[in-house]
Amino acid sequence: MNSFAHFKIWVLTLCMVFQSGHGFYLPGSYPHKHGIGDTLSVKVNSITSIETEMPFSYYSLPFCKPLEGVKDSAENLGEVLMGDRIENSPYKFKMYTNESDIFQCQTDPLSAENFKLLKKRIDEMYQVNLILDNLPAIRYAKKESYFLRWTGYPVGIKFQDAYYVFNHLKFTVLVHKYEEANVAHVMGTGDAAEVIPTIASGGSELPGYMVVGFEVVPCSVMHDAKSVKNLKPYEKYPSPVKCDPTTVAMPIKENEPIVFTYEVTFEESDIKWPSRWDAYLKMEGSKVHWFSILNSLMVITFLAGIVLVIFLRTVRRDLTRYEELDKEAQAQMNEELSGWKLVVGDVFRAPTNAGLLCVMVGDGVQLLGMAVVTVMFAALGFMSPASRGTLIIGMILFYMILGISAGYVAVRLWRTIGCGDKKGWVSVSWKVACFFPGIAFFILTTLNFLLWGSHSTGAIPFSLFVVLIFMWFCISVPLTLVGGFFGAKAPHIEYPVRTNQIPREIPAQKYPSWLLVFGAGTLPFGTLFIELFFIMSSIWMGRVYYVFGFLLIVFILLVVVCAEVSLVLTYMHLCVEDWKWWWKSFFASGSVAIYIFLYSVNYLIFELKSLSGPISEVLFLGYSLLMALAIMFAMGSVGFLSSFWFVHYLFSSVKLD
């Protein structure tokens, strides 16, 4: 009780510290205060395309480079794994100072190689991604009566067999007056905080502004290369530049340079700092998104409720009838009737490949725990789109920490199957620590060789591979062994009935039992497929995914439905005297992964039909396979553990001699 009281005091203290600044900001989202005339530096991220799904460095194309040289920004582990390469750029603004016709640079004459590469990137619809004050540049395009929102802008466009590059950018920076008069400056790195609100004190501050919006309009403008020979960067272009996004005028030609210019306008906006990401999160079709998910939740909840009620009534009736009979009648009933009661001597017979089952269940529990904790933190706002890479970091961190649960569950299940024998628990723990990570390592390494060969920034650097292996070996493996140690010390689960020495023959079935097992995955898939579309659109179409609250609800519902489906199928198999339920209960719910992978193939054919090249398709299928395997392990462990609990409870409730 004393420790809990101390915990509450710490929580109250932290709340008072935050509230003393009259505001609370999640990690990575503190406001930046800029005075009038302060320099604002635009950063560039990797260029991306939904045609290839392979990011490349911004400076892999013949763009202008900053005078001080190209410098990498500090990136976290998640950003690197996502293929982000954030670097400085030659675009520089002065806060609340409008500038126009700014000459940026004139490139060297395009070599045959650069000319070919630029045309290829235009054909593949690559987008340039700029960042100002942690906000991606957003572009609006009007279609009929509504506006489309895009992050970034195209490298160029092909029109009538000619290639045009967007060489003039019209920036609009939305700013909001800084409302906190008293601030304390602190050190920050990368895109972290520069100011944190503090308790009011004497003195006054000069007026400052916060960046709350960053818009870009790309234009293709014909520039005279001869007129800029003597111009230096950031000087005025000799003649006014007219930016018309509906026309193109700057074709690229081999052995000819490209002139780049830009202009910037500052506008004061009513948008407040906490709402500045709203423009990125307003996706078209959001009403369909919300209502479709709600409809799916209602239908699946109703269906699962019906299955659960029927199931409980059936089992209760069987138990009641069986308990009401006297011993002589029970013996006669056993001789005359068939059903789950006849497999009492075989139901807990050890399955084939018991060690593999224990390993897969342990890995599944680890993945399930990682998913639940990560989605919960994301739903609370700790992994917002403003904090790039935090979602990946959270997944890796939680996965490694939860290795202790994987070792515990696997070893305790191993001891239960072995009737309390502790022998081999270290081997089981090692297998749990290496099995799924080994599969993931094999798939990612194969895909990484493809990305390395394409010189894509999506390739994981070798040094990062070493870091990940080091983290796995120093954090995940020891915690898994610790979990296995506690699993070996914990008492094993005792079976309520004895197992016969001679296995009972399973009667011939009218239909293959495995067909029913794999068909059972359709019901869990029904809870997930609508949300799956938005998740895959976020990953492969460059859209921002933000409804983690709904995802948490859908995920919980998916776990419940997987448990119920596995229970029903286990009961059905026992009723036809099929006592080999162990693996079937795992794959009854784990088979949802088959439908997820098939849906991924469907998404590739119909939604990503413009995907170019076999490498891009292999990347998509490889990542989809890894996702499907992770879901199979997680949902399979849910189905198996719920079925194990049910079978143990069912046969514990029957009075036997």
Phi and psi in degrees as a GROMACS rama.xvg file:
@    title "Ramachandran Plot"
@    xaxis  label "Phi"
@    yaxis  label "Psi"
@TYPE xy
-63.9336  -41.3491  ASN-2
-64.0308  -37.1719  SER-3
-66.9989  -37.7484  PHE-4
-64.4847  -41.4646  ALA-5
-62.9105  -39.088  HIS-6
-60.7191  -43.4319  PHE-7
-64.1647  -37.4281  LYS-8
-64.2499  -41.1043  ILE-9
-63.467  -42.2646  TRP-10
-62.2365  -45.028  VAL-11
-63.3296  -39.003  LEU-12
-63.0241  -44.8455  THR-13
-62.8079  -40.7361  LEU-14
-62.8331  -39.8593  CYS-15
-66.0374  -38.3572  MET-16
-62.6128  -44.6068  VAL-17
-67.5377  -43.5079  PHE-18
-70.3582  -22.949  GLN-19
-62.9513  -21.2165  SER-20
-93.9825  8.00472  GLY-21
57.8139  33.235  HIS-22
-174.683  152.534  GLY-23
-128.59  129.797  PHE-24
-126.546  137.443  TYR-25
-71.4893  159.839  LEU-26
-55.2947  134.063  PRO-27
84.4409  4.7563  GLY-28
-126.131  27.1855  SER-29
-72.3886  146.642  TYR-30
-74.406  148.47  PRO-31
-103.762  127.811  HIS-32
-99.1942  129.354  LYS-33
-125.157  130.277  HIS-34
-81.1738  159.924  GLY-35
-61.3717  128.846  ILE-36
91.3215  -8.22267  GLY-37
-65.1446  146.983  ASP-38
-76.6203  131.635  THR-39
-112.683  122.896  LEU-40
-104.663  126.892  SER-41
-87.1538  138.566  VAL-42
-108.554  158.076  LYS-43
-117.425  141.474  VAL-44
-108.923  179.353  ASN-45
-60.0395  145.711  SER-46
-78.7278  141.442  ILE-47
-131.914  160.607  THR-48
-150.83  137.775  SER-49
-80.9957  -3.64162  ILE-50
-81.0256  -34.0143  GLU-51
-118.946  -24.4899  THR-52
61.3209  23.0168  GLU-53
-120.257  111.244  MET-54
-76.006  150.441  PRO-55
-132.837  158.532  PHE-56
-64.2488  143.743  SER-57
-57.9359  -40.5196  TYR-58
-85.2768  10.1002  TYR-59
-74.6824  -15.3269  SER-60
-103.736  159.097  LEU-61
-75.4452  70.3151  PRO-62
-101.606  168.067  PHE-63
-68.1349  143.045  CYS-64
-111.395  150.233  LYS-65
-64.4908  151.105  PRO-66
-62.8547  -34.6935  LEU-67
-81.2845  0.906464  GLU-68
94.69  159.922  GLY-69
-77.8502  127.634  VAL-70
-129.673  134.994  LYS-71
-76.9904  141.355  ASP-72
-85.4325  157.267  SER-73
-65.0549  122.544  ALA-74
-119.678  144.684  GLU-75
-86.8794  174.655  ASN-76
-59.6567  -41.7515  LEU-77
-63.6242  -40.0794  GLY-78
-63.6512  -42.0177  GLU-79
-65.6681  -42.1717  VAL-80
-66.095  -28.3153  LEU-81
-82.7891  -3.84396  MET-82
90.8153  8.03401  GLY-83
-74.1227  136.855  ASP-84
-134.105  95.2549  ARG-85
-91.9889  125.075  ILE-86
-133.901  164.824  GLU-87
-73.0687  164.761  ASN-88
-137.367  167.081  SER-89
-80.6095  -3.33915  PRO-90
-79.215  119.288  TYR-91
-134.481  133.48  LYS-92
-118.544  165.05  PHE-93
-116.557  128.033  LYS-94
-53.6844  127.797  MET-95
58.1417  32.7198  TYR-96
-125.74  108.604  THR-97
-74.006  135.943  ASN-98
-137.155  145.198  GLU-99
-137.945  159.287  SER-100
54.9997  44.5403  ASP-101
-86.515  121.062  ILE-102
-77.6931  129.967  PHE-103
-100.188  -57.0537  GLN-104
-173.19  168.268  CYS-105
-120.667  123.066  GLN-106
-73.7587  166.369  THR-107
-67.0458  156.636  ASP-108
-53.3708  135.654  PRO-109
-65.7263  121.226  LEU-110
-73.2216  166.34  SER-111
-59.3038  -37.9517  ALA-112
-67.6712  -47.6074  GLU-113
-65.9339  -37.0007  ASN-114
-63.0151  -43.657  PHE-115
-66.4038  -41.6521  LYS-116
-65.387  -41.4164  LEU-117
-64.2185  -42.0021  LEU-118
-63.5462  -39.6968  LYS-119
-64.0389  -43.5475  LYS-120
-67.1414  -32.7587  ARG-121
-68.8309  -42.01  ILE-122
-61.9408  -35.8057  ASP-123
-85.6048  6.48641  GLU-124
58.5545  47.9367  MET-125
-75.8298  143.581  TYR-126
-111.219  140.349  GLN-127
-90.7275  130.963  VAL-128
-113.919  114.529  ASN-129
-108.03  152.378  LEU-130
-134.697  130.477  ILE-131
-129.107  120.671  LEU-132
53.7076  41.6533  ASP-133
72.6193  6.19808  ASN-134
-102.615  125.445  LEU-135
-68.4844  147.286  PRO-136
-66.6726  134.674  ALA-137
-116.062  143.11  ILE-138
-124.385  134.655  ARG-139
-107.079  135.266  TYR-140
-130.272  127.051  ALA-141
-85.8115  128.769  LYS-142
-130.128  111.213  LYS-143
58.8862  -113.864  GLU-144
-106.03  7.75025  SER-145
-137.246  163.653  TYR-146
-100.621  138.955  PHE-147
-98.239  142.747  LEU-148
-112.512  132.459  ARG-149
-134.334  145.817  TRP-150
-94.9455  131.964  THR-151
85.3859  -175.954  GLY-152
-145.255  155.704  TYR-153
-68.183  150.235  PRO-154
-62.0176  -41.7364  VAL-155
-171.462  -166.552  GLY-156
-147.876  148.7  ILE-157
-101.857  127.869  LYS-158
-142.764  119.103  PHE-159
53.073  52.9033  GLN-160
64.3264  10.9333  ASP-161
-117.371  148.306  ALA-162
-105.818  129.26  TYR-163
-118.776  139.061  TYR-164
-107.472  145.359  VAL-165
-85.3835  101.531  PHE-166
-108.386  3.52612  ASN-167
-133.452  127.934  HIS-168
-116.337  132.228  LEU-169
-107.341  107.401  LYS-170
-95.6178  143.758  PHE-171
-127.322  118.819  THR-172
-107.28  119.097  VAL-173
-90.2487  129.976  LEU-174
-126.667  154.734  VAL-175
-131.808  137.923  HIS-176
-63.5692  134.419  LYS-177
-69.0598  123.849  TYR-178
-95.4882  -8.3071  GLU-179
-100.349  114.063  GLU-180
-76.7473  -25.4241  ALA-181
-116.005  117.834  ASN-182
-134.898  156.931  VAL-183
-120.394  124.516  ALA-184
-76.8619  135.985  HIS-185
-131.835  163.581  VAL-186
-73.5144  148.71  MET-187
-147.012  159.993  GLY-188
-126.629  146.184  THR-189
60.1331  -123.571  GLY-190
-100.005  21.7579  ASP-191
-77.0845  -173.672  ALA-192
-70.162  147.098  ALA-193
-109.426  -24.4174  GLU-194
-138.568  146.227  VAL-195
-130.986  129.912  ILE-196
-59.6116  140.586  PRO-197
-133.213  177.638  THR-198
-64.6255  138.709  ILE-199
-59.7685  141.035  ALA-200
-143.021  172.702  SER-201
-67.8599  162.321  GLY-202
104.214  169.286  GLY-203
-130.823  156.451  SER-204
-118.509  149.715  GLU-205
-68.5978  151.426  LEU-206
-62.2269  139.882  PRO-207
-133.387  168.596  GLY-208
-134.256  154.309  TYR-209
-114.927  143.208  MET-210
-81.0916  121.661  VAL-211
-120.8  1.53215  VAL-212
-165.015  146.756  GLY-213
-144.16  104.928  PHE-214
-114.8  150.861  GLU-215
-138.097  141.239  VAL-216
-123.751  112.839  VAL-217
-85.4894  141.544  PRO-218
-134.97  151.554  CYS-219
-109.934  109.648  SER-220
-120.767  136.025  VAL-221
-79.0316  115.586  MET-222
-107.83  150.992  HIS-223
-91.595  111.041  ASP-224
-64.0827  -31.7424  ALA-225
-69.2583  -32.2249  LYS-226
-74.7898  -10.44  SER-227
-111.502  12.8541  VAL-228
-59.2302  -39.0069  LYS-229
-100.025  5.81751  ASN-230
-81.2206  145.44  LEU-231
-104.468  156.367  LYS-232
-55.1237  141.745  PRO-233
75.6897  8.3366  TYR-234
-87.8908  166.564  GLU-235
-72.6812  136.685  LYS-236
-69.5275  142.458  TYR-237
-56.6069  -32.391  PRO-238
-127.45  155.244  SER-239
-60.1909  139.302  PRO-240
-101.753  123.121  VAL-241
-100.973  119.253  LYS-242
-98.6525  108.326  CYS-243
-120.193  104.237  ASP-244
-68.6897  -10.3655  PRO-245
-88.2534  -7.6095  THR-246
-126.039  157.74  THR-247
-125.564  140.886  VAL-248
-141.668  -4.13069  ALA-249
-114.48  84.7082  MET-250
-75.2728  148.036  PRO-251
-93.3952  139.692  ILE-252
-137.095  147.474  LYS-253
-65.9913  139.665  GLU-254
68.473  18.6466  ASN-255
-123.488  141.587  GLU-256
-79.8566  168.294  PRO-257
-120.536  134.098  ILE-258
-101.886  129.853  VAL-259
-112.823  136.865  PHE-260
-138.529  168.921  THR-261
-157.995  167.955  TYR-262
-143.693  155.556  GLU-263
-140.574  137.464  VAL-264
-127.532  134.745  THR-265
-103.409  135.484  PHE-266
-131.114  132.591  GLU-267
-77.8141  134.61  GLU-268
-125.112  155.099  SER-269
-82.1563  -7.00378  ASP-270
-65.8057  127.767  ILE-271
-89.886  164.196  LYS-272
-54.7583  -47.8341  TRP-273
-65.0038  -16.5173  PRO-274
-103.75  7.90325  SER-275
-72.3733  -17.6781  ARG-276
-88.7662  -2.25708  TRP-277
-60.4082  -36.2708  ASP-278
-61.9092  -30.0964  ALA-279
-83.3106  -21.7357  TYR-280
-96.4616  -5.95623  LEU-281
-86.5665  88.3691  LYS-282
-88.722  141.908  MET-283
-63.9952  142.453  GLU-284
81.7936  17.6867  GLY-285
-65.8132  -32.4956  SER-286
-64.0984  -42.2475  LYS-287
-60.4186  -40.2865  VAL-288
-58.1615  -52.515  HIS-289
-67.9913  -48.1538  TRP-290
-69.1143  -34.1509  PHE-291
-66.6651  -42.5996  SER-292
-65.6338  -42.7068  ILE-293
-62.176  -42.8518  LEU-294
-62.9065  -42.7764  ASN-295
-62.4142  -42.2908  SER-296
-61.403  -42.8571  LEU-297
-65.8894  -45.6051  MET-298
-64.4258  -48.1075  VAL-299
-66.7421  -39.0268  ILE-300
-62.2575  -43.2125  THR-301
-63.8691  -44.7289  PHE-302
-64.9375  -43.0281  LEU-303
-64.326  -36.4886  ALA-304
-63.6234  -42.1259  GLY-305
-62.8579  -46.216  ILE-306
-59.6684  -42.0017  VAL-307
-66.9302  -42.7142  LEU-308
-64.0018  -48.1953  VAL-309
-60.9421  -41.6358  ILE-310
-63.9385  -47.1928  PHE-311
-65.3935  -38.9436  LEU-312
-64.7103  -40.6221  ARG-313
-64.8081  -48.2729  THR-314
-63.3288  -43.1026  VAL-315
-62.8063  -39.5191  ARG-316
-64.6316  -43.3847  ARG-317
-61.0431  -45.1399  ASP-318
-64.3691  -42.5815  LEU-319
-63.0035  -46.2395  THR-320
-62.2952  -39.905  ARG-321
-68.9364  -38.0474  TYR-322
-72.9958  -29.1938  GLU-323
-76.1439  -16.6493  GLU-324
-80.1804  147.122  LEU-325
-80.0644  175.377  ASP-326
-60.5249  -41.5396  LYS-327
-65.1831  -40.7978  GLU-328
-68.7409  -34.042  ALA-329
-64.359  -42.251  GLN-330
-63.0535  -42.271  ALA-331
-65.3882  -38.2994  GLN-332
-65.4517  -39.3346  MET-333
-63.6873  -32.4643  ASN-334
-77.2834  -33.9975  GLU-335
-91.2695  -34.9753  GLU-336
-104.392  154.332  LEU-337
-108.683  161.744  SER-338
152.201  -170.494  GLY-339
-65.9025  -22.5063  TRP-340
-69.7794  -20.3698  LYS-341
-81.0035  -13.9983  LEU-342
-101  21.1788  VAL-343
-60.8894  -29.0374  VAL-344
-89.0524  -0.436464  GLY-345
-128.893  -10.0788  ASP-346
-64.2423  -27.9162  VAL-347
-106.27  21.691  PHE-348
-68.6732  136.2  ARG-349
-58.3667  135.823  ALA-350
-76.8941  166.171  PRO-351
-70.3499  147.314  THR-352
53.0109  49.7738  ASN-353
-61.4316  -37.3505  ALA-354
-62.2889  -42.4702  GLY-355
-63.7166  -39.6685  LEU-356
-62.0014  -43.5647  LEU-357
-61.6199  -41.8268  CYS-358
-64.5383  -44.5933  VAL-359
-67.8816  -37.5202  MET-360
-67.119  -42.44  VAL-361
-61.2268  -46.0877  GLY-362
-63.5234  -36.3839  ASP-363
-64.6021  -40.5894  GLY-364
-63.1659  -40.1231  VAL-365
-63.3708  -45.9457  GLN-366
-66.4443  -39.5482  LEU-367
-62.7638  -45.8789  LEU-368
-62.073  -41.486  GLY-369
-59.8602  -44.6832  MET-370
-64.7259  -44.8215  ALA-371
-63.3412  -48.8273  VAL-372
-66.0381  -41.7834  VAL-373
-63.5417  -46.3935  THR-374
-65.817  -35.9058  VAL-375
-63.2671  -46.5068  MET-376
-63.8733  -38.7866  PHE-377
-66.2535  -38.9274  ALA-378
-65.812  -29.0889  ALA-379
-80.8597  -5.98265  LEU-380
97.0298  6.9608  GLY-381
-82.4225  -6.06217  PHE-382
-131.509  52.0284  MET-383
-73.3877  162.196  SER-384
-59.7193  -21.7786  PRO-385
-66.399  -25.4521  ALA-386
-104.01  84.7789  SER-387
-61.9154  135.411  ARG-388
87.0966  -11.0462  GLY-389
-68.0057  -29.8427  THR-390
-64.1633  -44.8855  LEU-391
-66.1094  -42.4116  ILE-392
-61.3148  -44.2759  ILE-393
-61.1271  -42.5429  GLY-394
-61.7088  -45.6446  MET-395
-65.0663  -44.2399  ILE-396
-64.0545  -48.4812  LEU-397
-66.1834  -35.6016  PHE-398
-61.992  -44.5522  TYR-399
-67.541  -41.7964  MET-400
-64.7927  -38.6915  ILE-401
-78.5374  7.37475  LEU-402
-59.5057  -26.5963  GLY-403
-64.6113  -35.9618  ILE-404
-71.0248  -36.8017  SER-405
-62.957  -46.6984  ALA-406
-63.0271  -41.184  GLY-407
-63.6677  -50.8739  TYR-408
-63.9596  -44.7654  VAL-409
-64.0609  -45.858  ALA-410
-70.0036  -39.8012  VAL-411
-66.7061  -37.6766  ARG-412
-66.1258  -38.4979  LEU-413
-61.9911  -42.5819  TRP-414
-68.7373  -34.9787  ARG-415
-65.4056  -44.4898  THR-416
-65.1876  -35.5818  ILE-417
-87.2837  13.091  GLY-418
58.1232  41.8109  CYS-419
95.1749  -0.401337  GLY-420
-72.5289  123.743  ASP-421
-84.2317  -9.80929  LYS-422
-61.7866  130.288  LYS-423
92.0014  8.22277  GLY-424
-69.2994  -30.398  TRP-425
-66.9719  -41.6515  VAL-426
-62.5945  -42.4374  SER-427
-62.7958  -42.4567  VAL-428
-61.6321  -43.1061  SER-429
-64.0262  -41.0999  TRP-430
-64.213  -39.8797  LYS-431
-62.7246  -42.1326  VAL-432
-67.2404  -24.666  ALA-433
-108.6  -18.4342  CYS-434
-66.3874  -66.7125  PHE-435
-67.184  -43.162  PHE-436
-57.3083  -34.0524  PRO-437
-65.1622  -42.4168  GLY-438
-62.8897  -46.5709  ILE-439
-62.1987  -41.0317  ALA-440
-62.8147  -41.752  PHE-441
-63.8832  -46.7329  PHE-442
-65.7352  -47.1392  ILE-443
-66.1602  -36.2851  LEU-444
-66.0792  -42.2887  THR-445
-60.8426  -46.4317  THR-446
-66.8385  -33.6097  LEU-447
-67.4585  -34.2412  ASN-448
-62.6418  -37.3348  PHE-449
-64.589  -42.1341  LEU-450
-69.604  -38.9712  LEU-451
-59.9674  -43.2279  TRP-452
-64.4029  -26.3549  GLY-453
-92.5677  -0.757867  SER-454
59.0904  37.2057  HIS-455
-88.0575  147.042  SER-456
-72.6459  -9.91457  THR-457
-72.5362  -13.4667  GLY-458
-70.5159  134.225  ALA-459
-75.1687  122.718  ILE-460
-59.2478  149.427  PRO-461
-58.7845  -38.8029  PHE-462
-62.2719  -36.7868  SER-463
-70.5941  -34.7299  LEU-464
-58.1083  -44.8204  PHE-465
-62.2669  -41.9365  VAL-466
-62.5506  -44.3056  VAL-467
-63.5141  -43.1097  LEU-468
-64.163  -39.5767  ILE-469
-64.0473  -43.6051  PHE-470
-62.7674  -42.3601  MET-471
-62.9093  -44.9451  TRP-472
-71.7041  -31.7468  PHE-473
-94.1726  -17.5003  CYS-474
-116.646  -58.1353  ILE-475
-68.4544  -47.5489  SER-476
-62.1895  -50.0713  VAL-477
-59.54  -40.6828  PRO-478
-66.1806  -36.167  LEU-479
-65.0076  -40.8901  THR-480
-65.8787  -36.9339  LEU-481
-63.9456  -43.9407  VAL-482
-61.2795  -40.4661  GLY-483
-63.5611  -36.0124  GLY-484
-62.5648  -46.2844  PHE-485
-66.6552  -33.8487  PHE-486
-65.9385  -34.5504  GLY-487
-71.8205  -31.0752  ALA-488
-79.328  -29.0096  LYS-489
-69.6315  147.92  ALA-490
-65.999  138.374  PRO-491
-74.8829  159.61  HIS-492
-80.0725  122.125  ILE-493
-86.037  137.386  GLU-494
-73.7478  143.218  TYR-495
-77.4454  -13.9909  PRO-496
-132.009  159.311  VAL-497
-85.883  151.028  ARG-498
-99.0914  130.761  THR-499
-67.488  153.452  ASN-500
-72.0479  -37.3189  GLN-501
-101.122  123.069  ILE-502
-68.0444  144.653  PRO-503
-77.2374  139.921  ARG-504
-72.8731  133.697  GLU-505
-86.431  124.362  ILE-506
-60.0815  154.524  PRO-507
-63.259  136.454  ALA-508
-98.7917  151.354  GLN-509
-72.2265  -26.2329  LYS-510
-142.251  152.586  TYR-511
-61.9066  127.382  PRO-512
-66.3715  -32.2392  SER-513
-69.6667  -24.9723  TRP-514
-63.9085  -41.8824  LEU-515
-67.0419  -36.9238  LEU-516
-62.1793  -48.7829  VAL-517
-72.6704  -26.4672  PHE-518
-73.8811  -19.6537  GLY-519
-67.2192  -19.7509  ALA-520
-68.828  -12.0774  GLY-521
-65.9331  -35.9649  THR-522
-68.218  -48.7866  LEU-523
-60.6572  -36.0487  PRO-524
-62.2546  -31.7945  PHE-525
-63.8045  -25.8474  GLY-526
-80.9564  -15.2308  THR-527
-113.504  -23.4506  LEU-528
-67.4911  -30.9015  PHE-529
-68.57  -46.843  ILE-530
-65.308  -31.0303  GLU-531
-62.9688  -35.2208  LEU-532
-61.4529  -44.0769  PHE-533
-70.7949  -35.3562  PHE-534
-65.2366  -44.853  ILE-535
-69.6396  -33.0881  MET-536
-65.6166  -35.4897  SER-537
-66.6814  -40.5694  SER-538
-74.2049  -45.1538  ILE-539
-104.158  -17.9606  TRP-540
-107.74  4.44197  MET-541
74.7028  21.2052  GLY-542
-93.3165  157.19  ARG-543
-89.2708  125.895  VAL-544
-99.3983  127.809  TYR-545
-139.378  -8.90066  TYR-546
-88.5012  62.816  VAL-547
-70.5286  -23.6092  PHE-548
-63.0798  -45.284  GLY-549
-65.5733  -39.5171  PHE-550
-61.2173  -38.7247  LEU-551
-62.6423  -43.17  LEU-552
-63.1891  -46.5009  ILE-553
-62.4432  -38.8316  VAL-554
-67.2078  -42.8372  PHE-555
-61.8769  -43.1732  ILE-556
-63.9009  -37.9463  LEU-557
-61.6901  -42.9839  LEU-558
-62.4175  -43.1931  VAL-559
-63.6386  -45.7446  VAL-560
-65.8618  -39.6924  VAL-561
-60.4862  -42.1047  CYS-562
-63.4653  -43.5186  ALA-563
-67.5848  -42.5218  GLU-564
-62.158  -42.9884  VAL-565
-65.4374  -39.5136  SER-566
-61.1565  -47.2394  LEU-567
-61.5957  -45.839  VAL-568
-67.4034  -37.1378  LEU-569
-61.9578  -44.3958  THR-570
-62.9828  -40.508  TYR-571
-64.0843  -40.3858  MET-572
-68.0264  -38.8783  HIS-573
-66.3423  -34.1067  LEU-574
-66.7242  -26.1132  CYS-575
-100.034  21.3002  VAL-576
65.5269  27.136  GLU-577
-96.9049  102.381  ASP-578
-90.3166  2.01812  TRP-579
-88.5943  72.0866  LYS-580
-98.0892  -12.1299  TRP-581
-58.5947  -61.6155  TRP-582
-69.5479  -33.2945  TRP-583
-66.5383  -35.5738  LYS-584
-67.9392  -32.7042  SER-585
-67.7615  -47.1499  PHE-586
-83.2072  -14.1912  PHE-587
-60.5446  -43.7099  ALA-588
-92.1765  -30.9775  SER-589
-68.862  -18.9777  GLY-590
-67.6923  -9.62322  SER-591
-58.9755  -25.7709  VAL-592
-64.5695  -31.1424  ALA-593
-62.1225  -45.0649  ILE-594
-71.9237  -30.6086  TYR-595
-67.2431  -41.5208  ILE-596
-67.8804  -40.3045  PHE-597
-63.5935  -36.7354  LEU-598
-65.404  -36.3792  TYR-599
-63.0196  -40.9842  SER-600
-63.4867  -42.3259  VAL-601
-60.98  -40.7302  ASN-602
-64.5852  -38.33  TYR-603
-64.3336  -40.8344  LEU-604
-74.7676  -42.6407  ILE-605
-101.778  -31.3914  PHE-606
-97.4618  -33.7746  GLU-607
-110.413  38.489  LEU-608
-65.581  -18.4765  LYS-609
-86.5315  0.681646  SER-610
-59.7687  126.852  LEU-611
-105.625  134.891  SER-612
90.8648  144.219  GLY-613
-66.4875  -29.059  PRO-614
-63.6759  -43.8874  ILE-615
-62.8947  -40.0437  SER-616
-67.8493  -39.9511  GLU-617
-64.0572  -40.4051  VAL-618
-60.0792  -46.6214  LEU-619
-60.5697  -49.047  PHE-620
-67.2332  -35.2311  LEU-621
-64.7039  -48.2305  GLY-622
-65.8285  -36.3819  TYR-623
-65.598  -39.3573  SER-624
-63.3734  -42.7533  LEU-625
-63.2162  -41.8327  LEU-626
-63.2691  -43.0922  MET-627
-64.6756  -40.2602  ALA-628
-64.13  -41.3267  LEU-629
-62.1711  -41.6376  ALA-630
-67.1429  -37.8226  ILE-631
-62.0739  -44.1257  MET-632
-63.0011  -46.6254  PHE-633
-66.9755  -50.8092  ALA-634
-71.9275  -31.4863  MET-635
-63.96  -39.198  GLY-636
-66.6896  -35.2145  SER-637
-61.7985  -48.6002  VAL-638
-63.2969  -42.404  GLY-639
-66.9225  -47.9217  PHE-640
-64.8889  -37.6469  LEU-641
-68.0707  -38.6306  SER-642
-68.3327  -38.9725  SER-643
-61.696  -44.3296  PHE-644
-61.6554  -42.2866  TRP-645
-64.7627  -47.2663  PHE-646
-63.3863  -41.1249  VAL-647
-63.3171  -43.5163  HIS-648
-67.5107  -40.8287  TYR-649
-62.6794  -47.2608  LEU-650
-82.0987  -13.6199  PHE-651
-76.4005  -20.3076  SER-652
-88.4378  -6.8819  SER-653
-97.971  131.621  VAL-654
-80.1696  120.322  LYS-655
-123.657  155.272  LEU-656
